[in-house]
Amino acid sequence: MSNTLYNIQENYLALMDSIEENEGILSEEQEKALAIHETQLESKGKAYLEVIRQREAFISIVDDEIKRLQALKKRNTTLVTTLKDRLLDAVKLFGEFQAGTLTFGTRKSETVIVEDVNNLPKDYKITKVTESADKLKLKSALRKGEEIEGVSLQSNLNLKIK
């Protein structure tokens, strides 16, 4: 039987029951058993504490690594956004161009901008835990010429690389 904290506790409780049955009088065997349980408990407690400290140190290292990786991701995301914006500016200025087998051009897209979801008619809302605009339905209505207060259709020019 392994000497886990659970087993040490169970053995200790059994020993205490037997001491109680003898009205608190300790035999030599029980005295030796008590000493062993205290020693085992101390060594197991120290071992557990060592594992806890190692795990806490590991968690701290992981947290630091997560922060480092998040900062690295943010820097690279900013760089990618900047480079895409510069390519888009070049395409806007010079028009579509090819570089080897790549074609740099633009494509149009539209984004629905909703100023205040609460002012929208119910038909144009999707109710979840919080209200949000039904942008697909709004886009369709705006394209058909419907006027909805606080909603407009914005044309965007996005970079396209084939």
C-alpha positions in Angstrom: 0.0 0.0 0.0 1.4 3.4 -1.0 1.9 6.1 1.6 -0.3 8.8 0.1 -1.7 11.5 2.3 -5.1 9.8 2.1 -3.6 6.5 3.3 -1.6 8.2 6.1 -4.8 9.9 7.2 -6.8 6.6 7.2 -4.1 4.8 9.2 -3.9 7.7 11.6 -7.7 7.7 12.2 -7.6 3.9 12.7 -4.8 4.3 15.2 -6.7 7.0 17.1 -9.8 4.8 17.2 -7.7 2.0 18.8 -6.1 4.4 21.3 -9.6 5.6 22.2 -10.8 2.1 22.7 -7.9 1.6 25.2 -9.1 4.7 27.0 -6.2 6.8 25.9 -3.5 4.4 27.1 -0.7 4.0 24.5 1.0 0.7 23.9 4.6 0.7 22.7 3.4 -0.3 19.3 0.9 2.6 19.1 3.6 5.1 20.2 5.9 3.9 17.4 3.0 4.0 14.9 2.2 7.6 16.0 5.8 8.7 15.5 5.9 7.0 12.0 2.7 8.7 10.9 3.9 12.1 12.0 7.2 11.6 10.1 5.3 10.4 7.0 2.9 13.2 7.2 5.7 15.7 7.4 7.6 14.2 4.5 4.5 13.9 2.4 3.5 17.5 3.2 6.9 18.8 2.2 6.8 16.7 -1.0 3.3 18.1 -1.8 4.5 21.6 -1.1 7.5 21.1 -3.4 5.2 20.0 -6.2 2.8 22.9 -5.6 5.8 25.4 -5.8 7.0 23.8 -9.0 3.6 24.0 -10.6 3.1 27.6 -9.5 6.5 28.5 -11.0 5.6 26.7 -14.2 2.2 28.6 -14.3 4.1 31.8 -13.8 6.5 31.0 -16.7 3.5 30.1 -18.9 1.8 33.4 -18.0 4.9 35.3 -19.0 5.2 33.3 -22.2 1.5 34.1 -23.0 2.2 37.8 -22.5 5.3 37.6 -24.7 3.4 35.8 -27.5 0.5 38.2 -27.3 2.9 41.2 -27.7 4.5 39.4 -30.6 1.1 38.7 -32.2 0.1 42.4 -31.8 3.4 43.6 -33.4 2.9 41.3 -36.3 -0.8 42.1 -36.7 0.1 45.8 -36.8 2.8 45.1 -39.4 0.5 43.0 -41.6 -2.2 45.7 -41.4 0.3 48.4 -42.3 1.7 46.5 -45.3 -1.8 45.7 -46.6 -2.7 49.4 -46.3 0.4 50.4 -48.3 -0.4 47.8 -51.0 -4.0 49.1 -51.1 -2.7 52.6 -51.4 -0.4 51.6 -54.3 -3.2 49.8 -56.1 -5.5 52.9 -55.6 -2.7 55.2 -57.0 -1.4 53.0 -59.9 -4.3 50.7 -60.6 -4.2 46.9 -60.8 -0.7 45.5 -61.3 1.0 42.1 -61.6 4.2 40.9 -60.0 5.1 37.6 -61.4 2.1 35.3 -61.1 0.5 37.6 -58.5 -2.1 40.1 -59.4 -2.7 43.0 -57.0 -6.1 44.7 -57.4 -9.2 45.7 -55.4 -12.6 44.4 -54.9 -15.6 46.2 -53.5 -17.5 45.3 -50.4 -20.1 46.9 -48.3 -20.5 47.3 -44.6 -23.7 48.2 -42.8 -23.1 50.9 -40.2 -25.8 51.1 -37.5 -25.7 54.1 -35.2 -28.1 52.9 -32.6 -29.5 49.3 -32.6 -32.3 50.4 -30.2 -33.8 52.7 -32.7 -34.2 50.0 -35.4 -37.6 48.5 -36.2 -38.0 45.0 -34.7 -37.8 43.4 -38.2 -34.2 44.6 -38.5 -33.0 43.3 -35.2 -31.8 39.9 -34.0 -32.4 39.4 -30.3 -29.8 37.3 -28.5 -28.6 37.9 -24.9 -27.9 41.5 -26.2 -29.5 43.2 -29.2 -27.6 43.6 -32.4 -28.5 44.8 -35.8 -29.6 42.3 -38.5 -27.0 43.7 -40.9 -28.0 41.3 -43.8 -31.6 42.4 -43.6 -30.6 46.0 -43.3 -28.2 45.8 -46.2 -30.9 44.2 -48.4 -33.4 46.9 -47.4 -30.9 49.7 -48.1 -30.0 48.3 -51.4 -33.7 48.3 -52.4 -33.8 52.0 -51.6 -35.5 51.8 -48.2 -34.5 54.6 -45.8 -33.8 53.6 -42.2 -33.0 56.2 -39.7 -29.5 55.9 -38.3 -28.4 53.3 -40.8 -26.2 53.9 -43.9 -24.4 51.7 -46.4 -20.6 52.3 -46.7 -18.6 51.1 -49.7 -15.1 49.8 -48.9 -12.1 49.0 -51.1 -10.2 45.9 -49.9 -6.9 44.5 -51.1 -7.2 41.3 -53.3 -4.2 39.1 -54.0 -4.7 36.2 -56.4 
